[in-house]
Amino acid sequence: MINRIAHRVWDLLTSLKLTVISMALLMALVLLCTLAQVELGTLAAVNTYMRAWIVFYKTKAGFSIPVFPGGTLVGLVFALNLMALTAKRLGFAWNKAGLWFVHVGLILLVLGEFVSGALQVDARMAIEEGQTVNYVEHAREVELAVVEGSDPRYDDIYGIPEKALARGGSYALPGTPVTIKVKKFYTNAVLARRNPADPPGEVNMGVGAGVKVTEAEPVSNDNDLNRGTAIVEALAGGKSYGTWLVSLELGAPQSFTHEGKTYALGIRPRRTYLPYSLHLKKFSHDLYPGTQIPKNFSSLVTLENPGTQERRDVLIYMNQPLRYDGKAFYQASFGKEDTLSILQVVSNPGWLLPYISCVLVTIGLLIHFGITLRRSMKRRQEALAPKEA
């Protein structure tokens, strides 16, 4: 029974029909993803169609139903199909070496997308001229930051990530007597001044006491960001320091003092701190003469890594990123009258796989064409040999 099932699975995996169906589904997904970008934006469309196991349709009643296989599922089946076909049909004869290279290259190309979808992390680093930064920000994720700055040499920063805020509950800050109790969290919210007719809110401290919060639908468009908002209670030493409203929309600093130490509360894009820093020496924004058409963006930065005693200047410009510590720093944008540089920071462990795939496919095609040409010339010589005799 088990052998019969295994045989049927093997026949299915080595079927050319499965290859054609997988490629057709992938083309359909590319079309659907492209059309969906108009409404969802690039990132949301890719996550919905290409990097999902199943594509779901959300009904008006609020529940979702599966309607199409996602790119991850189709890609996995396609990769298994290619591996099975390669093992069954090519064999290990030397005259099939070129085809082996081609098939392995294609398999690596599919696996590269799996690695990128699962492990790639996109962030950004904003630096003003003369500023030194040792962290990157994840613009589509927020965190509740609690900053204690009693030491003039540095600030102690404690972060509660968005996923923890969404779960709610109480979070004790390590090494401090402070506990933050998350009462409510809104992925996206609209803030407005509270009117006298509005019912009383639970926020009783800081600028949020006069603010009305209305939950909003999360956004997915590439140019829009969710306004993460939370209502939290600060506790320390068995005492409550009130309920606070923290949001990306609130620019005013909010803080409380416990035993001589001041703790500032705020929502900000989630940060990842690095063991090295970049110092922006100069940002250049060049235009074509007589026009406002950008010619070049470039950032001259100083990379300093105390752990390796490394200090050097690097020029980051269009299509020429800084690759360091498994990350690529691309010149992405600018601001503040050309004094602010915004770098796109991409961490992708599988970034080399597409290049390796292309090299293998190219080598494979050259080998295959070479073997075919040699075989053809040999046959022609054999055909002409009797006539010459």
Residue, then its C-alpha position, 0 to 999 in steps of 0.5 A: m500500500i505504501n509503495r503504491i502511494a509512493h509510486r503514484v506520488w513519484d509519477l505525479l512529481t515527474s509529470l510534464k503536465l505538472t510542469v505546465i500547470s505550475m508554470a501556468l499558475l505562476m503566470a496567472l499569479v504574476l498577472l493577478c499580482t500586477l493588477a492588484q498593485v493598483e489597489l493594494g500597493t506593491l508590497a501588499a500585493v506581493n505578500t498576498y499573491m506571491r509570498a502566500w501559501i493560499v490566496f484568500y478572498k475577504t467577503k463582505a461578511g468579514f470572513s475569508i475563503p481560499v480561492f487560489p494557490g499562492g506563489t509559495l505553494v506553486g513555487l514549492v511544487f514547481a521546485l520539487n517537480l524540477m528536481a524529480l524530473t532532473a533525477k528521472r529523465l536526465g540520468f548521469a551520462w556526461n552528454k547530459a551535463g549541460l542540461w544538469f547545469v540548466h536544471v540546477g540553475l532553475i531550481l536555485l532560482v526558485l529556491g532563491e525566491f523562497v529564501s528572499g521571501a522568508l528571510q529578507v528584511d527591508a529597513r531604512m536609515a535616515i542621516e543628516e549631514g554631521q549626524t552619526v547613526n547606529y540603527v535602522e528603522h522598519a517603517r511598517e512596524v512600530e514599537l513602544a520606546v521607553v527612554e531613561g536618560s539620567d546618564p549623560r553619556y548615553d540613554d537606556i532604551y527599552g522597546i516593546p515590539e508591535k506584536a507584543l503591543a497587539r497581544g496586550g498584557s503587562y511588560a516589565l522593563p529589564g533592570t528597572p522598576v517600571t512595568i508597562k501595561v498595554k490596555k489597547f493597541y490600534t494598528n491604525a488610528v485617527l486622532a482628533r481633539r476631544n469635544p465636550a460632548d464626547p464621553p470621558g476617555e481612560v487616558n488621564m495623563g499627558v497630551g493624550a488626555g484631550v485627544k479622541v482616538t478612532e480606530a481606522e482600517p490598516v493601510s497597505n499602499d506603498n506611500d501610506l503608513n499606519r499610525g500605530t497608537a496605544i493606550v498604556e499604563a505606567l507602573a513603578g514601585g507599586k504605584s501607578y503613574g497614570t494612563w497615557l496615549v502614545s502614537l506616531e501622530l503625537g509629536a509632544p514628548q511625554s514622561f514621568t519621574h520615579e525615584g529621580k529618574t525620568y522615563a519618556l514614552g513614545i511610539r516610533p518605527r521599530r529600530t534594530y541597533l547595529p554594532y557599527s555606525l555611519h556618519l554622513k559627511k556630505f550628501s550630494h544631489d546633482l542635476y542635469p545642467g539647466t534642468q530639475i532632472p536628477k542626475n545623481f544622488s550620493s552620500l559620503v559616509t564614514l563607517e566606524n566599527p569599534g569591534t573590528q577597529e575599522r574606520r573608513d570613508v565610503l561613497i554610496y550612490m545610485n546603483q552602487p550600494l555599500r555591502y557590509d555585515g550581510k546588509a546592502f545600503y542603497q541610496a534611496s531618497f533625501g530631504k531637508e533641502d539636501t541635508l538629509s540622506i535616506l538609505q534603504v537597508v536590505s538584509n537578504p541572505g539569498w541575494l547571491l542565489p539568482y546570480i549563481s543561477c544565471v551563471l549555472v544556466t549560462i554554463g549549462l547552455l554553453i556545454h549543451f550547445g557545445i556537445t550538440l555541435r560536436r555530435s552534429m559535426k561528427r555525424r556530418q564527418e561520418a556521412l561524408a567519409p564514404k563519398e571521399a573514399 
